[in-house]
């Protein structure tokens, strides 16, 4: 998932740089896309880690994988 997000981030940044003359404007536009996506990915990762170390880790990990895929 990390590699996929990195490629998508690169494409989004390139797109923002092509659309905006000023680098600051491009970065601002890029961050409007990047930050919500990053928060969602981080929340999913935290949920997976919590499930992996819980007493019922097998059940939680299965529920996590099933809910997101």
DRENPA-3360 file (N, C-alpha, C; in nm, 2 decimals, always signed):
BEGIN
1 = XXXXXXXX = +0.08/-0.12/+0.00/+0.00/+0.00/+0.00/+0.09/+0.13/+0.00 ~ +0.20/+0.12/+0.07/+0.28/+0.24/+0.08/+0.34/+0.28/-0.06 ~ +0.38/+0.18/-0.13/+0.44/+0.21/-0.27/+0.33/+0.27/-0.36 ~ +0.21/+0.21/-0.35/+0.10/+0.26/-0.43/+0.07/+0.41/-0.39 ~ +0.06/+0.44/-0.26/+0.04/+0.58/-0.22/+0.15/+0.67/-0.27 ~ +0.27/+0.62/-0.26/+0.39/+0.71/-0.30/+0.38/+0.74/-0.45 ~ +0.34/+0.64/-0.53/+0.33/+0.67/-0.68/+0.21/+0.76/-0.70 ~ +0.10/+0.74/-0.63/-0.01/+0.83/-0.65/+0.02/+0.98/-0.60;
9 = XXXXXXXX = +0.09/+0.99/-0.49/+0.14/+1.12/-0.44/+0.22/+1.19/-0.55 ~ +0.32/+1.11/-0.61/+0.40/+1.17/-0.71/+0.33/+1.22/-0.83 ~ +0.23/+1.14/-0.87/+0.15/+1.18/-0.98/+0.06/+1.31/-0.95 ~ +0.01/+1.31/-0.83/-0.07/+1.43/-0.79/+0.01/+1.55/-0.78 ~ +0.13/+1.54/-0.72/+0.22/+1.65/-0.71/+0.26/+1.70/-0.85 ~ +0.29/+1.61/-0.94/+0.33/+1.65/-1.08/+0.21/+1.73/-1.14 ~ +0.09/+1.68/-1.12/-0.03/+1.74/-1.18/-0.04/+1.88/-1.12 ~ -0.03/+1.89/-0.99/-0.04/+2.02/-0.93/+0.06/+2.12/-0.98;
17 = XXXXXXXX = +0.19/+2.07/-0.99/+0.29/+2.16/-1.04/+0.27/+2.20/-1.19 ~ +0.21/+2.12/-1.27/+0.18/+2.15/-1.41/+0.06/+2.26/-1.41 ~ -0.03/+2.25/-1.32/-0.15/+2.34/-1.32/-0.12/+2.48/-1.26 ~ -0.02/+2.49/-1.17/+0.00/+2.62/-1.10/+0.14/+2.67/-1.13 ~ +0.14/+2.80/-1.16/+0.27/+2.87/-1.20/+0.36/+2.88/-1.07 ~ +0.30/+2.91/-0.96/+0.38/+2.93/-0.84/+0.39/+2.80/-0.76 ~ +0.51/+2.77/-0.72/+0.53/+2.64/-0.65/+0.45/+2.64/-0.52 ~ +0.44/+2.75/-0.45/+0.36/+2.75/-0.32/+0.21/+2.71/-0.35;
25 = XXXXXXXX = +0.16/+2.76/-0.46/+0.02/+2.73/-0.49/+0.00/+2.59/-0.53 ~ +0.10/+2.53/-0.60/+0.10/+2.39/-0.64/+0.10/+2.30/-0.51 ~ +0.19/+2.34/-0.42/+0.20/+2.26/-0.30/+0.07/+2.27/-0.22 ~ +0.01/+2.38/-0.21/-0.11/+2.40/-0.14/-0.22/+2.31/-0.20 ~ -0.23/+2.31/-0.33/-0.33/+2.23/-0.40/-0.31/+2.08/-0.38 ~ -0.18/+2.05/-0.38/-0.14/+1.91/-0.36/-0.17/+1.86/-0.22 ~ -0.15/+1.95/-0.12/-0.17/+1.91/+0.02/-0.32/+1.89/+0.05 ~ -0.41/+1.96/-0.03/-0.55/+1.94/-0.01/-0.60/+1.80/-0.05;
33 = XXXXXXXX = -0.52/+1.74/-0.14/-0.55/+1.60/-0.18/-0.47/+1.50/-0.09 ~ -0.35/+1.53/-0.06/-0.26/+1.45/+0.01/-0.30/+1.42/+0.16 ~ -0.33/+1.53/+0.23/-0.36/+1.52/+0.37/-0.48/+1.43/+0.41 ~ -0.60/+1.45/+0.34/-0.71/+1.36/+0.38/-0.68/+1.21/+0.34 ~ -0.61/+1.19/+0.23/-0.57/+1.05/+0.19/-0.47/+0.99/+0.29 ~ -0.38/+1.07/+0.34/-0.28/+1.02/+0.44/-0.35/+0.99/+0.57 ~ -0.44/+1.07/+0.61/-0.51/+1.05/+0.74/-0.59/+0.92/+0.73 ~ -0.65/+0.89/+0.62/-0.73/+0.77/+0.60/-0.64/+0.65/+0.60;
41 = XXXXXXXX = -0.52/+0.66/+0.54/-0.43/+0.55/+0.53/-0.37/+0.52/+0.67 ~ -0.34/+0.63/+0.75/-0.28/+0.62/+0.88/-0.38/+0.55/+0.98 ~ -0.51/+0.59/+0.97/-0.61/+0.54/+1.05/-0.63/+0.39/+1.02 ~ -0.62/+0.35/+0.90/-0.64/+0.21/+0.86/-0.52/+0.13/+0.91 ~ -0.40/+0.19/+0.90/-0.28/+0.12/+0.95/-0.28/+0.10/+1.11 ~ -0.33/+0.21/+1.18/-0.34/+0.20/+1.32/-0.44/+0.10/+1.36 ~ -0.55/+0.09/+1.29/-0.65/-0.01/+1.32/-0.59/-0.15/+1.30 ~ -0.52/-0.17/+1.20/-0.46/-0.30/+1.17/-0.36/-0.34/+1.28;
49 = XXXXXXXX = -0.28/-0.24/+1.32/-0.18/-0.27/+1.43/-0.25/-0.30/+1.56 ~ -0.35/-0.22/+1.59/-0.42/-0.25/+1.72/-0.48/-0.39/+1.71 ~ -0.54/-0.43/+1.60/-0.59/-0.56/+1.59/-0.49/-0.67/+1.60 ~ -0.37/-0.65/+1.55/-0.27/-0.75/+1.55/-0.21/-0.78/+1.69 ~ -0.22/-0.68/+1.78/-0.17/-0.70/+1.91/-0.28/-0.72/+2.02 ~ -0.40/-0.73/+1.98/-0.51/-0.75/+2.07/-0.52/-0.90/+2.11 ~ -0.59/-0.93/+2.23/-0.60/-1.07/+2.27/-0.67/-1.15/+2.16 ~ -0.77/-1.09/+2.09/-0.84/-1.16/+1.98/-0.78/-1.12/+1.85;
57 = XXXXXXXX = -0.65/-1.12/+1.84/-0.59/-1.06/+1.72/-0.62/-1.13/+1.59 ~ -0.64/-1.25/+1.59/-0.67/-1.32/+1.46/-0.81/-1.28/+1.41 ~ -0.90/-1.27/+1.50/-1.04/-1.22/+1.46/-1.04/-1.08/+1.41 ~ -0.97/-0.99/+1.49/-0.96/-0.85/+1.45/-0.89/-0.83/+1.32 ~ -0.78/-0.90/+1.30/-0.70/-0.88/+1.18/-0.79/-0.93/+1.06 ~ -0.85/-1.04/+1.07/-0.94/-1.09/+0.96/-1.05/-0.98/+0.94 ~ -1.11/-0.93/+1.04/-1.22/-0.83/+1.02/-1.16/-0.70/+0.95 ~ -1.04/-0.66/+0.99/-0.98/-0.55/+0.93/-0.95/-0.57/+0.78;
65 = XXXXX = -0.90/-0.68/+0.75/-0.87/-0.71/+0.61/-1.00/-0.73/+0.52 ~ -1.10/-0.79/+0.58/-1.22/-0.81/+0.51/-1.29/-0.68/+0.49 ~ -1.29/-0.59/+0.58/-1.36/-0.46/+0.57/-1.29/-0.37/+0.47 ~ -1.16/-0.38/+0.45/-1.09/-0.28/+0.36/-1.06/-0.34/+0.22 ~ -1.10/-0.46/+0.20/-1.06/-0.52/+0.07/-1.18/-0.58/+0.00;
% end
